[in-house]
């Protein structure tokens, strides 16, 4: 067991968790969330404020996936929120910075 400051946790070799992996709530992990219907890039402004200070969030546009490095409990929260907004047939989420075209 190694104890490191949270600010340095994402720089260490973290476990990449799979769909059915269970971890301690405070353990730092890296996970990938597949987004099926929404645009992963457009979810970033919604999800970023929910990340811990030492966490990291990134979207990979070609695969429409979200990469999360944070505590296991926060990863699960982000994963659940993505599932709630990633609904088939829903109008695409737009970036708040996009201006309406006339």
Phi, psi and omega in degrees: 000133180236132178254123179229155176298147180303326181296338180255358185300317183289348178274346180272169177287104181261150176291138172267118187270148177262183185302319186254010180290143175240139180222169173291145186301328183267357181287135178280134183220166169240134180220160181240132179246121178276126178257122186268321189242323179277173175265118183305322181296322180288342178280342184304312181296335178282320187273328185306316180295344181272352181282151174289165181301324182266002180277171179218143182223134179212146176254140175248101187299315182303325181259355182055049179238156178245129178257128183234130169238116183189188175294155180302318182296321179288323176302315181296323178295313179299316179301315180295318179296320177298317178300323182290329181260348183270075187246133179296137177085354178285145177300141181301141175287134180255149173294139180293342181273351180285139179262148178292136178270140179261000000 
